[in-house]
Amino acid sequence: MTPALPADVRIRRATDADVPALGRLGASLLTLHYAYDPQRFMAPSGHPEEGYAWFLGSQLREDDVVIFVAERKGDVVGYVYAGLEPQSWKELREAAGFVHDVLVDESHRRSGIAAALPMPPASGSKHTGRRVSCCGLPSATMRRSASSSRLGSVAR
């Protein structure tokens, strides 16, 4: 059963003002992925917060991308980054919404925030009518994660 979203958490579209927090959260995601499988994922070197902030900041202006944040007491404590991806013969799938990142700060986990973050097709008009066919999480993580199936993800 999904816990109710705490009353002090607000879900909204990300803005330029959120970019530093997105960078911090994204860098923690990069570190987590690298620790899980250093052969598959890029190493967090230099200043990964700055790199991830730059990248997600650039994505805010893309038409086929949505980034939502979870805000608690004025702090961004989680986010989802998703986009429309074209048909892919390489991945044997039709055009679909693709959830690239879902992350909640460790100190705010298990409070219903991740489940409350919008996922395509509910995330915006450009995503309406598309199903989520992929989620870019490592498949072993997906198998262990009860929240993945609840969120409608499919391991790749």
C-alpha positions in Angstrom: 0.0 0.0 0.0 1.3 3.4 -1.0 1.6 5.9 1.9 -0.4 9.1 1.6 1.8 12.0 0.4 2.7 14.2 3.4 0.8 17.5 3.5 4.0 19.5 3.4 5.1 18.0 0.0 4.3 19.8 -3.2 4.8 18.3 -6.7 5.4 20.7 -9.5 7.2 21.2 -12.8 10.9 22.0 -12.4 12.1 25.5 -13.1 15.5 27.1 -13.6 15.7 27.8 -9.9 15.7 24.1 -9.2 18.7 23.3 -11.4 21.3 23.3 -8.5 19.1 20.9 -6.5 18.6 18.7 -9.5 22.3 18.6 -10.0 22.8 17.5 -6.4 20.2 14.8 -6.7 21.3 13.7 -10.1 24.9 13.4 -8.9 23.7 11.1 -6.1 21.9 9.0 -8.7 25.1 8.8 -10.8 27.1 7.7 -7.8 24.5 5.1 -6.9 24.5 3.7 -10.4 28.3 3.6 -10.6 28.5 1.8 -7.3 26.0 -0.7 -8.5 27.8 -1.5 -11.8 31.0 0.4 -12.6 31.4 -1.4 -15.9 28.1 -0.2 -17.2 27.7 3.3 -15.7 29.9 6.4 -16.0 32.1 7.3 -13.1 31.3 10.3 -11.0 34.5 12.3 -11.5 35.2 16.0 -11.0 32.1 17.9 -10.1 29.2 15.6 -11.1 26.7 18.0 -9.4 27.6 20.7 -11.9 27.5 18.3 -14.9 24.1 16.9 -14.0 22.8 20.4 -13.2 23.9 21.6 -16.7 22.3 18.5 -18.3 19.0 18.6 -16.6 18.9 22.4 -17.0 19.3 22.0 -20.7 16.4 19.5 -20.7 14.0 21.9 -19.2 13.6 23.6 -22.6 13.0 20.5 -24.6 9.5 20.0 -26.0 9.4 16.2 -25.5 10.8 16.2 -21.9 9.2 16.8 -18.5 10.9 17.2 -15.2 8.8 17.3 -12.0 10.2 18.0 -8.5 8.9 17.2 -5.1 9.4 20.1 -2.8 9.3 19.9 1.0 9.6 23.1 3.2 11.1 24.9 0.2 13.7 22.3 -0.6 13.7 20.0 -3.6 13.8 16.5 -2.2 13.0 14.4 -5.3 12.5 14.5 -9.0 11.4 12.6 -12.1 12.8 13.2 -15.5 11.0 11.6 -18.5 10.7 12.1 -22.2 9.1 10.9 -25.3 11.4 8.6 -27.2 11.0 7.7 -30.9 10.4 4.2 -32.1 13.6 2.1 -31.7 14.5 -0.9 -33.7 17.6 -1.3 -31.5 15.4 -1.6 -28.4 12.5 -3.3 -30.3 9.9 -0.8 -29.0 7.4 1.7 -30.4 7.6 5.4 -29.6 6.8 5.8 -25.9 7.3 7.7 -22.7 10.6 6.8 -21.1 11.3 7.5 -17.5 15.0 8.4 -17.3 15.4 9.3 -13.7 13.3 8.9 -10.5 15.0 9.9 -7.3 14.0 10.9 -3.8 16.6 12.2 -1.3 17.5 9.3 1.1 16.2 11.2 4.1 12.8 11.6 2.5 12.3 8.1 1.2 9.5 5.8 2.2 7.1 8.7 2.5 5.1 8.2 -0.7 7.0 10.9 -2.6 8.3 8.7 -5.5 4.8 7.3 -6.1 3.4 10.8 -6.2 5.8 12.1 -8.9 3.9 12.2 -12.2 4.9 9.5 -14.8 4.0 9.6 -18.5 1.3 9.6 -19.7 0.0 11.7 -16.9 2.8 14.2 -16.9 1.7 16.6 -19.6 -0.2 17.0 -22.8 2.7 16.0 -25.1 2.8 12.7 -23.1 -1.0 12.0 -23.2 -1.9 8.7 -24.8 1.6 7.3 -24.5 2.4 4.4 -22.3 5.6 4.1 -20.3 7.5 1.3 -21.9 10.9 1.6 -20.4 12.6 2.8 -17.3 16.4 3.3 -17.4 17.1 1.5 -14.1 19.4 -1.5 -13.8 17.3 -4.6 -14.2 18.4 -6.2 -10.9 17.4 -3.0 -9.1 14.1 -3.2 -10.9 13.5 -6.8 -9.8 14.2 -5.9 -6.2 12.1 -2.8 -6.2 8.4 -3.2 -5.4 7.9 0.4 -6.3 8.9 -0.2 -9.9 6.0 -2.4 -10.7 3.7 -0.1 -8.8 4.9 2.8 -11.0 4.4 0.8 -14.2 8.1 0.4 -15.1 9.6 -2.3 -17.3 13.2 -3.3 -16.8 15.5 -3.1 -19.8 
